[in-house]
């Protein structure tokens, strides 16, 4: 089974279990643990491990700091102020199974007491009197226990539900964006293979560089992106001796060096709307400025400070930019 599909099906099952109260929470925690494992979420894996086996204590007493952070995420913490002291944050460390067991025991004792009263009143209706003061105190304690344990379980249940719901929406959105990108990728790849096959070859090198763990390879990937943008400029609006007027009345040659200006001229002449021209122009300037800076740094024998995440982002910008530009290209 596809992993994404398996995750979505598991989240749907857990959400249904919680909403319909089909199983005790101590059973649902095992399914949540499995969800954490197959999504490779280490924080959630640790959290549900503590939910199952208990929260570990530190050598000096109290709950370990890491475990306490996860307890906070799991709705287990509360603030309490002792007389004459500042407010402090505490947590209840019992496992879900322990809380459910204590709740069931209190409910059973309350039921036994109630049944006992009914039995006595039925046998001796004329002699029946209300339970004595001691019994009333015991019943009040049982009621308090039931309310306390139920509240704790509801808090924990809410944390489980929100976690699973978050994973569900994340996977659903991921599927939507992957579908959209895949459709878009087919269009862009087809256009590149028809009009700019050399760019496809460069993108293969770019992807290989992105997989590396070396910053200089990430920088090289973006330098390749700059070359790809220049390639498409040469296709859409080849270098010429023409000039355009820019801000301040200055003239700018549409030669080989000014490839971004050439792309802008192409967009102006082939735009589908003013809005499209503005959006595409902003994206082009934003991407090109960063790629130019990296290119100049590389030519000087240095590598720009580029993270892998940033490199991936600019490769994506370049790819989508090519798709938008080629959508305007109508070769005669």
PEFENQUI-V640005 format. One line per field, one symbol per residue. ss: DSSP state (a for helix, b for strand, c for the rest). A space follows every 50 residues. Layout:
ss=???
This chain:
ss=ccaaaaaaaaaaaaaaaaacccccaaaaaaaaaaaaaacccaaaaaaaaa aaacccbcccccbcaaaaaaaaacccbbbbbcccccbbbbbccccaaaaa aaaaaaaaaaaaaaaaaaaaaaacccccccccaaaaaaaaaaaaaaaaaa aaaaaaaaaaaaaaaaaaaaaaaaaaaaaaaaaaaaaaaaaaaaacaaaa aaaaaaaaaaacccaaaaaaaaaaaaaaaaaaaaaaccccccbbbcaaac bbbcccccaaaaaaaaaaaacccaaaaaaaaaaaaaaaaaaaaaaaaaac cccccccaaaaaaaaaaaaaaaaaaaaacccc
